Amino acid sequence: MLQIQHLEKTYKNAVEPSLRGLSLSFSTTCIAGLLGPNGAGKTTTISILCGLVKADSGAASLLGLDVIKDAEAIKKRIGVVPQSIALYPTLTAVENFQYIGKLYGLSSSVLKSRITHYLQIFGLEKSAQKAIRYYSGGMKRRANIIASLLHEPELLILDEPTAGVDVQSRNMILQFLQEYHQMGHGIVYTSHLLEEAQQLCDEIAIIDHGQLVVQGRPKELMQNQQAGSLEQVFLQLTGSSLRD
């Protein structure tokens, strides 16, 4: 599903590198969690995988395809849920989804069916004709996820998909991701909510300062670190000092 080898990345005028030889891989059979403190390199890693940022050196692949050589083929097979809301605020939800679906080349009939389907699943059917700017935070997050699902991607990549949402929205999103995975789709997921990651992910990789700290199944990592929770594992391995 995902393979990264010795990725290096330093942004222009940056004091420190964002990635320092990062290497890790996830199989196609798991919900993969990419975890780390602020500034660990998570968003940079995702941006490289999605073709938005070019690494200084190293290699990466998704679904067996090289992220540079096969960038166009990858874009058709993955869905990306960014940390920020990637929707036009003055357009309605339906107008946003129609525009995005057409970019993926979906026919009008298929697109209409999928929009209706996902609006119902995510509880937004009553607000379908409302401009996104009038949505609550949780509604925007749910709509953001729908936009990534219209072409039914093989691999879904989510960067903090539940940031700032209410308990009900978070529960609904996590339940959907588990069901989507059970249908045979891959998922790569980042979050600062360690309890959430412990509940959702089959396997996690914790990175810090642009390097892999540890990788494995949450229960195994908790046993190895003699910790009662994934959050305790995280703090033991990355420290408790504040991050910017």
Residue pairs with C-beta under 8 A, 6 or more apart in sequence:
1 26
1 27
1 28
1 30
1 32
1 62
1 63
1 155
1 186
1 188
2 24
2 25
2 26
2 32
2 49
2 60
2 61
2 62
2 155
2 186
2 188
3 25
3 60
3 61
4 22
4 23
4 24
4 25
4 45
4 49
4 58
4 59
4 60
5 23
5 58
5 59
5 60
6 21
6 22
6 23
6 57
6 58
6 59
7 19
7 21
7 22
7 23
7 45
7 48
7 55
7 57
7 58
7 59
7 60
8 17
8 19
8 20
8 21
8 22
8 55
8 56
8 57
8 58
9 17
9 18
9 19
9 41
9 44
9 48
9 53
9 55
9 56
9 210
10 16
10 17
10 18
10 56
11 18
16 209
17 210
18 41
18 44
18 210
19 41
19 44
19 45
19 48
19 55
19 58
19 210
19 211
20 209
20 210
20 211
21 58
21 210
21 211
22 41
22 45
22 58
22 207
22 210
22 211
22 212
23 58
23 212
24 205
24 207
24 212
24 215
26 32
26 188
26 203
26 205
27 203
28 186
29 202
30 186
30 201
30 202
30 203
31 177
31 178
31 181
31 187
31 189
31 200
31 201
31 202
31 203
32 186
32 187
32 188
32 189
32 201
32 202
32 203
32 204
32 205
33 189
33 190
33 191
33 197
33 200
33 201
33 203
33 204
33 205
34 42
34 45
34 46
34 188
34 189
34 190
34 204
34 205
34 207
35 42
35 190
35 191
35 194
35 197
35 204
35 205
35 206
35 207
35 234
36 42
36 190
36 206
36 207
36 208
36 213
36 238
37 208
37 238
37 243
38 243
38 244
39 209
39 243
39 244
40 207
40 208
40 209
40 210
40 238
41 207
41 209
41 210
42 159
42 190
42 207
43 83
43 159
43 190
44 53
44 210
45 207
46 80
46 157
46 159
46 188
46 190
47 53
48 54
48 55
48 60
48 67
49 60
49 62
49 67
49 157
49 188
50 67
50 74
50 75
50 78
50 80
50 157
51 67
51 68
51 71
51 74
51 75
54 68
59 66
60 66
60 67
61 67
62 74
62 77
62 78
62 155
63 74
63 77
63 78
63 154
63 155
63 186
65 73
65 74
65 77
67 74
76 104
76 151
77 153
77 154
77 155
78 153
78 154
78 155
78 156
78 157
79 148
79 149
79 151
79 153
79 155
79 156
79 157
80 148
80 156
80 157
80 158
80 159
81 144
81 145
81 147
81 148
81 156
81 157
81 158
81 159
81 161
82 144
82 159
83 159
83 160
83 163
85 132
85 140
85 141
85 143
85 144
86 144
86 147
87 93
87 96
87 132
87 140
87 143
87 144
87 147
88 95
88 96
88 99
88 132
89 131
89 132
89 133
90 131
90 132
90 133
91 99
91 131
91 132
92 128
92 129
92 130
92 131
92 132
93 119
93 124
93 127
93 128
93 129
93 130
93 132
93 135
93 143
93 146
94 115
94 119
94 128
94 129
96 132
96 143
96 147
97 111
97 115
97 118
97 146
97 147
97 150
98 111
98 115
100 147
100 150
101 111
101 114
101 115
101 150
101 151
102 111
104 150
104 151
106 114
106 150
106 151
111 150
114 149
114 150
114 152
115 128
115 146
115 150
116 125
118 146
118 149
118 150
119 125
119 128
119 146
121 176
122 142
122 143
122 145
122 146
122 172
122 176
123 142
123 172
124 139
124 142
124 143
124 146
127 135
127 139
132 140
132 143
135 143
137 164
137 165
137 166
138 165
138 166
138 168
138 169
139 169
141 161
141 162
141 163
141 164
141 165
141 169
141 173
142 169
142 172
142 173
144 161
145 158
145 161
145 173
145 176
148 156
148 158
149 156
149 180
153 185
154 185
154 186
155 185
155 186
155 187
155 188
156 177
156 180
156 185
156 186
156 187
156 188
157 187
157 188
157 189
158 177
158 187
158 188
158 189
158 190
159 190
160 190
160 191
160 192
161 173
161 189
161 191
162 169
162 170
162 173
162 174
162 191
162 193
162 196
163 191
163 192
165 173
170 196
174 196
174 199
174 200
177 187
177 189
177 200
178 200
180 187
181 187
189 197
189 200
189 201
191 197
194 229
194 230
194 231
194 234
195 229
195 230
195 231
197 204
197 218
197 230
198 218
198 229
198 230
198 231
201 218
202 217
203 215
203 216
203 217
204 215
204 216
204 217
204 218
204 221
204 230
205 212
205 214
205 215
206 212
206 213
206 214
206 215
206 233
206 234
206 237
206 238
207 213
208 237
208 238
213 237
213 238
214 221
214 233
214 237
216 224
218 230
218 233
221 227
221 230
221 233
222 228
222 229
222 230
222 232
222 233
225 232
225 233
225 236
225 237
227 233
227 236
